Amino acid sequence: MGDDVEQDPVLVGRIAASMQPVARPMRWGPSVFTRCAALLGTVIAAAVIKFILDEVRAGTLGWHVLPLLGLAFAPGSLATFLNWRITADRSGLWLAGAYKVRYLAWEELRAAVYTSGGVLEIRRADGKTWAPSLGWPWMERRLGLRPSYLRAAEEISAMHAHPELRPTEESPARSHGLPLGPLLTVLYALCAAALLIL
């Protein structure tokens, strides 16, 4: 599916018909593929940090390192790929990204959309959107994988349109997800500091 879920009530109805009402909260998160790719990215990012620090130590730091400075944004993206989570419970959705967990009541949800560009957008009634990058849609399509965020968009859309499908229990705080952005940032900083000292 590459079109907006909210635009196709027939599809939402089909998905709703395939779902059963549940008591326990529902959760969606990264696939094994996304986590493995993010772990590989974490190792590559650490190697790039080491390369830059070696260039600093050798006094050969130059413009050739400039493209690598984009690494400064890597902890947030890698943290999201490793550990994003959406939890649906009786009262609404808990959205865990790289740096924090956001709460969205069912009444504030306008739509859950999987766009043609391969992005999951959780749209709010106030016009704001939660749309972090959750994986590599182009790679997953090439490998014939079905992204977990596609299933999340479909099932959240069905629960939005059919409230009887929503979980009847509240979710405990520990199940809302753990943003890894701060942890990865600190680990990168410690790694850089240790390499500079050694």
Secondary structure, 3 states (H helix, E strand, C coil): CCCCHHHCHHHHHHHHHHCCCCCCCEEECCCHHHHHHHHHHHHHHHHHHHHHHHHHHHCCCCHHHHHHHHHHHHHHHHHHHHHCEEEECCCEEEEECCCCEEEEEHHHEEEEEECCCCCEEEEECCCCEECCCCCCHHHHHHCCCCCHHHHHHHHHHHHHHCHHHCCCCCCCHHHCCCCCHHHHHHHHHHHHHHHHHC
